[in-house]
Amino acid sequence: MKTINHIKLGIVILGSISLASCGGGNKQAQQQGPPPATPVTTYKVAEQPVTTVDTYPGVVVALDEVELRAQVGGYITAIYIKDGQKVNKGQKLYEVDRTKYQAAYNSAKANVEVAKANRDKAKKDAERYTKLAAQDAIAKQRVDYAMTDLANAESQVTAAQASLSSAANDLQRSVIVSPLNGTIGISQVKLGALVSPGTTLLNTVSTNNPIAVDISVNQADIPRFEQMKKNPSAVVDSLFSVQLQDGSIYKGQGHIVAIDRAVDPTSGTIKIRISYPNPANKLFAGMTVNLLALNKAPQHQLVIPFKAVTEMLGQYNVFVVGDSSKANPRIIKLGKQFEQNIVVSEGLKAGETIVVEGVQNVRPGAVVKDASAAEANGQQAAPAKK
């Protein structure tokens, strides 16, 4: 019996200790209270003017470019220029063997002289027979024959002059001259090469100052570019910038010179041509570049720091600070990003407050407090200098 009593007493003592322990734990939890507020930095959402930068792949093109092809056949007997040199309009570039064209010209010229001599003889005969007929010294039929001979002689002169003009053109075309001021490319033929009229490419001449960049823009942007074309005074130095392949920005004021006549139905885009001064020849036809175009929104838009945005399952969220300083996530729709900010098209209103720094530490419904960026990111502030 004594053993049983001792066991009961031990159980009662252990139970008392357990109850005391539990009671102490509840008191300790009550003493700790709610979790501390999460340190964050906040931003008050507001509307502001927005200017973004649209990037378009572009190709540098010459405003004027001509392929040089021989208009007469023969062998190349002279090349008067060096590859890649500057040329002036009318400057001699190539020469095709002129021997037969010179001979044809001389022959045609002689034929014109013969035809004119025959015409002059026929004219004198017609005048003489007309006078004799007036005196009834000859038959009128003879006058008719003389007038017919004169008409034929006139026609022969016209035909001979036409042949002379054709021969002169061939002789002139045997020397190929530059059609414009510009730069000539690398020659496609050498001395002694046989060229065919209209088919053999000799070289290409193009202008390089000014020069242009072609881009393709979405058809929805056509009104904006049309407005810029109609109002050249609105175009400033920084409106159209050209980014080269090395990342450098070409400095020059571009302006729209042409908008294509139609939209490409397969891509829904239209070609825009923007001209640039190119005095230092930094832009070459055929270069691929990026054209950076400033796009100023017509109305003010809601803008927030991009670092405030988080992404989850393909949706973008921000923490909005509400009543009692509690932060709750809200789904938003984003617009264009520029610098360190981004446009919000849906989900926020002007005047609302959002969390910027310390987003990673905030849980839905958590109480937040304003702090420095260092505290919000879990960093200790540097000690003050004495």
Wavefront OBJ file of the C-alpha trace (Angstrom):
o trace
v 0.000 0.000 0.000
v 2.803 2.383 0.843
v 4.333 1.799 -2.606
v 1.016 2.612 -4.306
v 0.644 5.816 -2.316
v 4.143 6.898 -3.203
v 3.390 6.394 -6.926
v 0.186 8.471 -6.713
v 2.046 11.241 -4.967
v 4.716 11.305 -7.690
v 2.088 11.572 -10.429
v 0.414 14.502 -8.689
v 3.755 16.297 -8.291
v 4.697 15.809 -11.974
v 1.300 17.050 -13.102
v 1.660 20.145 -10.965
v 5.081 20.833 -12.436
v 3.728 20.444 -15.990
v 0.842 22.786 -15.351
v 3.160 25.316 -13.840
v 5.459 25.041 -16.833
v 2.603 25.532 -19.318
v 1.249 28.445 -17.431
v 4.636 30.109 -17.462
v 4.897 29.618 -21.258
v 1.570 31.327 -21.901
v 2.578 34.249 -19.765
v 5.879 34.539 -21.652
v 4.099 34.536 -25.028
v 1.711 37.197 -23.796
v 4.615 39.289 -22.647
v 6.333 39.123 -26.121
v 3.288 40.623 -27.990
v 2.841 40.975 -31.822
v 5.854 40.722 -34.195
v 7.765 43.969 -34.820
v 6.982 46.105 -37.893
v 9.055 45.349 -40.999
v 11.378 48.217 -41.979
v 10.770 49.400 -45.565
v 11.004 52.459 -47.755
v 7.794 53.613 -49.416
v 6.736 55.627 -52.438
v 3.581 57.639 -52.989
v 2.158 56.878 -56.433
v 1.761 59.968 -58.620
v 1.206 60.927 -62.224
v 4.031 62.519 -64.180
v 5.089 63.185 -67.779
v 6.625 60.118 -69.359
v 9.213 59.972 -72.115
v 10.372 56.514 -73.095
v 12.886 55.326 -75.675
v 11.687 53.032 -78.459
v 14.366 50.904 -80.111
v 14.071 49.953 -83.787
v 16.504 47.785 -85.764
v 17.697 49.872 -88.708
v 19.797 49.692 -91.860
v 21.920 52.561 -93.157
v 21.087 53.387 -96.791
v 22.306 55.943 -99.297
v 19.792 58.594 -100.269
v 21.103 58.437 -103.858
v 22.703 55.332 -105.327
v 23.290 54.388 -108.954
v 24.579 51.149 -110.448
v 26.907 51.809 -113.362
v 26.329 49.538 -116.352
v 27.754 49.835 -119.834
v 25.261 51.069 -122.446
v 27.421 49.903 -125.350
v 29.380 46.690 -125.807
v 33.116 46.265 -126.138
v 36.347 45.953 -124.190
v 37.283 48.245 -121.283
v 40.200 50.329 -122.539
v 40.539 52.799 -119.650
v 39.663 53.144 -115.941
v 40.060 56.699 -114.714
v 39.313 56.282 -110.983
v 40.541 54.383 -107.941
v 38.316 52.161 -105.851
v 36.489 54.009 -103.077
v 37.424 57.511 -104.139
v 35.212 60.593 -104.167
v 33.803 61.486 -107.579
v 31.968 64.460 -109.018
v 28.989 64.509 -111.337
v 30.164 64.208 -114.969
v 33.627 62.895 -114.047
v 35.028 60.228 -116.409
v 35.078 56.787 -114.820
v 35.423 54.097 -117.519
v 35.950 53.925 -121.258
v 34.814 51.222 -123.664
v 36.779 50.732 -126.913
v 35.654 53.690 -129.030
v 37.152 52.678 -132.388
v 34.047 51.359 -134.069
v 31.809 54.002 -132.472
v 34.065 56.786 -133.719
v 34.059 55.250 -137.210
v 30.268 54.942 -137.164
v 29.977 58.564 -136.123
v 32.285 59.744 -138.910
v 30.351 57.716 -141.485
v 26.998 59.040 -140.277
v 28.313 62.583 -140.370
v 29.463 62.122 -143.975
v 26.073 60.682 -144.926
v 24.398 63.802 -143.547
v 26.582 65.990 -145.772
v 25.743 63.881 -148.844
v 22.037 64.006 -148.058
v 22.151 67.765 -147.631
v 23.952 68.178 -150.975
v 21.312 66.063 -152.750
v 18.575 68.067 -151.079
v 20.128 71.369 -152.197
v 20.353 70.100 -155.829
v 16.736 68.901 -155.738
v 15.641 72.251 -154.327
v 17.369 74.196 -157.132
v 15.867 71.902 -159.777
v 12.392 72.366 -158.292
v 12.785 76.154 -158.302
v 14.025 76.196 -161.895
v 11.267 73.922 -163.199
v 8.647 75.967 -161.354
v 9.780 79.161 -163.144
v 9.807 77.419 -166.562
v 6.361 76.026 -165.938
v 5.115 79.523 -165.189
v 6.297 80.491 -168.710
v 4.708 77.349 -170.213
v 8.232 76.312 -171.276
v 7.909 72.779 -169.815
v 5.177 70.403 -168.916
v 3.685 70.680 -165.417
v 4.372 66.983 -164.897
v 8.069 67.738 -164.836
v 7.485 70.190 -161.990
v 5.643 67.485 -160.054
v 8.591 65.136 -160.471
v 10.987 67.825 -159.239
v 8.865 68.501 -156.139
v 8.754 64.776 -155.360
v 12.544 64.545 -155.665
v 12.882 67.473 -153.261
v 10.590 65.842 -150.698
v 12.576 62.601 -150.920
v 15.812 64.491 -150.465
v 14.465 66.205 -147.354
v 13.500 62.823 -145.921
v 16.968 61.471 -146.627
v 18.492 64.389 -144.745
v 16.230 63.657 -141.751
v 17.163 59.956 -141.807
v 20.859 60.746 -142.069
v 20.655 63.169 -139.141
v 18.887 60.522 -137.053
v 21.671 58.034 -137.819
v 24.239 60.672 -136.881
v 22.472 61.332 -133.559
v 22.433 57.602 -132.769
v 26.109 57.246 -133.633
v 26.945 60.309 -131.517
v 25.059 58.816 -128.544
v 26.922 55.508 -128.858
v 30.221 57.369 -129.045
v 29.308 59.417 -125.963
v 28.134 56.345 -124.055
v 31.426 54.596 -124.695
v 32.732 56.880 -121.913
v 30.980 56.203 -118.595
v 30.758 59.267 -116.337
v 29.539 59.713 -112.775
v 25.822 60.573 -112.578
v 26.176 62.299 -109.196
v 28.544 63.608 -106.548
v 29.455 60.817 -104.158
v 31.752 57.899 -103.510
v 32.467 55.086 -105.943
v 32.777 51.497 -104.803
v 35.185 48.714 -105.729
v 35.342 48.139 -109.478
v 33.673 44.988 -110.759
v 35.685 44.922 -113.997
v 39.344 45.211 -114.953
v 41.131 46.625 -117.974
v 40.466 44.496 -121.042
v 37.236 43.028 -119.708
v 34.453 42.512 -122.254
v 31.222 44.229 -121.254
v 27.736 43.799 -122.656
v 25.277 46.686 -122.956
v 22.800 46.896 -120.097
v 23.957 43.758 -118.266
v 27.543 44.102 -117.073
v 27.817 45.882 -113.705
v 30.873 48.117 -113.652
v 30.575 49.777 -110.244
v 28.201 51.621 -107.895
v 28.185 55.298 -106.975
v 26.334 56.581 -103.931
v 26.043 59.708 -101.859
v 27.197 59.536 -98.241
v 26.432 63.010 -96.904
v 23.625 63.168 -96.035
v 22.826 59.501 -95.466
v 19.738 57.747 -94.092
v 18.561 54.983 -91.770
v 15.556 52.814 -92.683
v 13.413 51.387 -89.874
v 10.137 49.469 -89.767
v 7.511 50.685 -87.298
v 4.178 49.227 -86.259
v 1.201 50.605 -88.135
v -0.216 51.890 -84.818
v 2.709 54.349 -84.642
v 2.108 55.838 -88.110
v 0.168 58.913 -86.844
v 3.010 59.816 -84.468
v 5.649 59.629 -87.207
v 3.381 61.463 -89.667
v 3.057 64.290 -87.152
v 6.828 64.475 -86.696
v 7.329 64.600 -90.458
v 4.810 67.442 -90.846
v 6.326 69.426 -87.979
v 10.126 69.475 -88.467
v 10.494 72.153 -85.774
v 9.519 69.549 -83.175
v 12.535 67.434 -84.078
v 15.437 67.986 -81.682
v 18.957 66.590 -81.569
v 18.058 63.762 -79.196
v 14.782 62.686 -80.816
v 16.386 60.161 -83.179
v 19.719 58.688 -82.064
v 21.699 55.997 -83.863
v 23.389 53.339 -81.758
v 26.287 51.669 -83.564
v 27.370 48.057 -83.125
v 30.070 49.024 -80.624
v 27.428 50.641 -78.426
v 28.461 54.207 -79.193
v 25.849 56.816 -80.104
v 26.185 58.673 -83.398
v 25.734 62.381 -82.867
v 23.641 64.042 -85.529
v 20.184 65.533 -85.905
v 18.001 63.172 -87.895
v 14.743 64.082 -89.593
v 12.128 62.037 -91.404
v 12.430 62.315 -95.173
v 10.025 59.594 -96.303
v 7.262 57.296 -95.089
v 6.606 54.352 -97.367
v 3.448 54.302 -99.464
v 1.952 51.138 -97.906
v 1.968 48.872 -94.867
v 3.472 45.412 -95.278
v 0.430 43.139 -94.711
v 2.581 40.213 -93.546
v 4.248 42.109 -90.689
v 1.877 45.034 -90.110
v 4.776 47.475 -90.305
v 5.690 50.391 -92.527
v 9.138 51.643 -93.551
v 10.328 55.034 -92.290
v 13.454 56.744 -93.700
v 15.361 59.175 -91.465
v 18.148 61.328 -92.889
v 21.352 62.278 -91.033
v 24.282 64.548 -91.810
v 27.407 62.451 -92.283
v 30.344 64.827 -92.786
v 32.891 62.522 -91.101
v 31.690 59.417 -93.015
v 31.023 57.425 -89.841
v 27.885 55.890 -91.319
v 28.270 53.541 -94.276
v 25.487 52.206 -96.447
v 24.580 48.660 -95.417
v 25.459 49.040 -91.720
v 22.992 47.544 -89.229
v 22.233 49.855 -86.299
v 19.656 50.481 -83.599
v 17.607 53.640 -83.908
v 16.582 55.075 -80.537
v 13.467 57.237 -80.788
v 12.135 59.290 -77.890
v 8.431 58.708 -77.303
v 6.717 61.340 -75.177
v 3.308 60.287 -73.900
v 0.546 62.818 -74.694
v -0.836 62.584 -71.126
v 0.669 62.146 -67.654
v 0.849 58.536 -66.461
v 1.246 56.666 -63.178
v 4.908 55.892 -62.580
v 6.567 53.803 -59.861
v 10.141 52.610 -59.209
v 10.745 49.334 -61.034
v 12.379 47.794 -57.933
v 8.982 47.853 -56.195
v 7.606 45.255 -58.621
v 7.739 41.511 -57.982
v 6.722 38.760 -60.362
v 4.909 35.573 -59.392
v 3.422 33.015 -61.773
v 3.559 35.440 -64.676
v 1.780 38.218 -62.787
v 3.278 41.462 -61.495
v 2.612 42.607 -57.928
v 3.365 45.461 -55.567
v 2.778 45.739 -51.831
v 0.276 48.505 -51.107
v 0.402 50.031 -47.618
v -3.117 50.420 -46.270
v -4.831 51.026 -42.936
v -2.813 50.348 -39.770
v 0.351 50.372 -41.930
v -0.391 46.866 -43.183
v 1.059 45.896 -46.547
v -0.877 43.648 -48.905
v 0.034 42.468 -52.412
v -1.879 43.757 -55.412
v -1.740 42.599 -59.032
v -0.893 45.378 -61.519
v -0.384 45.728 -65.245
v 2.784 47.366 -66.475
v 3.501 49.720 -69.344
v 6.828 50.896 -70.714
v 9.980 50.973 -68.620
v 12.300 53.960 -68.699
v 15.443 54.542 -66.664
v 14.747 53.082 -63.168
v 10.971 53.557 -63.372
v 8.042 51.857 -65.034
v 4.544 52.917 -66.079
v 1.547 51.280 -64.383
v -1.444 50.979 -66.683
v -3.818 49.213 -64.262
v -4.034 48.300 -60.584
v -2.941 51.470 -58.805
v -4.315 54.954 -58.172
v -2.544 58.224 -57.627
v -1.969 58.906 -53.933
v -1.583 55.255 -52.856
v 1.587 54.215 -51.050
v 3.653 51.206 -52.049
v 6.705 49.431 -50.650
v 9.938 50.002 -52.575
v 12.930 48.840 -50.525
v 12.577 45.735 -48.354
v 9.928 44.062 -50.519
v 11.678 40.725 -50.025
v 11.049 40.873 -46.264
v 7.359 41.762 -46.384
v 4.670 39.141 -45.896
v 0.990 39.671 -46.829
v -0.761 41.591 -44.035
v 2.493 42.475 -42.277
v 2.826 45.820 -40.528
v 5.556 47.977 -42.057
v 7.355 51.092 -40.946
v 9.377 53.688 -42.824
v 13.109 53.209 -42.532
v 16.293 53.909 -44.416
v 17.155 51.889 -47.500
v 19.978 50.202 -45.584
v 17.653 49.073 -42.772
v 15.016 47.902 -45.246
v 17.597 45.711 -46.944
v 18.840 44.249 -43.679
v 22.044 46.272 -43.525
v 23.363 47.979 -40.424
v 23.797 51.684 -40.627
v 27.373 52.874 -40.589
v 28.456 54.286 -37.207
v 28.511 58.038 -36.969
v 31.914 59.643 -37.269
v 33.157 61.312 -34.114
l 1 2 3 4 5 6 7 8 9 10 11 12 13 14 15 16 17 18 19 20 21 22 23 24 25 26 27 28 29 30 31 32 33 34 35 36 37 38 39 40 41 42 43 44 45 46 47 48 49 50 51 52 53 54 55 56 57 58 59 60 61 62 63 64 65 66 67 68 69 70 71 72 73 74 75 76 77 78 79 80 81 82 83 84 85 86 87 88 89 90 91 92 93 94 95 96 97 98 99 100 101 102 103 104 105 106 107 108 109 110 111 112 113 114 115 116 117 118 119 120 121 122 123 124 125 126 127 128 129 130 131 132 133 134 135 136 137 138 139 140 141 142 143 144 145 146 147 148 149 150 151 152 153 154 155 156 157 158 159 160 161 162 163 164 165 166 167 168 169 170 171 172 173 174 175 176 177 178 179 180 181 182 183 184 185 186 187 188 189 190 191 192 193 194 195 196 197 198 199 200 201 202 203 204 205 206 207 208 209 210 211 212 213 214 215 216 217 218 219 220 221 222 223 224 225 226 227 228 229 230 231 232 233 234 235 236 237 238 239 240 241 242 243 244 245 246 247 248 249 250 251 252 253 254 255 256 257 258 259 260 261 262 263 264 265 266 267 268 269 270 271 272 273 274 275 276 277 278 279 280 281 282 283 284 285 286 287 288 289 290 291 292 293 294 295 296 297 298 299 300 301 302 303 304 305 306 307 308 309 310 311 312 313 314 315 316 317 318 319 320 321 322 323 324 325 326 327 328 329 330 331 332 333 334 335 336 337 338 339 340 341 342 343 344 345 346 347 348 349 350 351 352 353 354 355 356 357 358 359 360 361 362 363 364 365 366 367 368 369 370 371 372 373 374 375 376 377 378 379 380 381 382 383 384 385 386
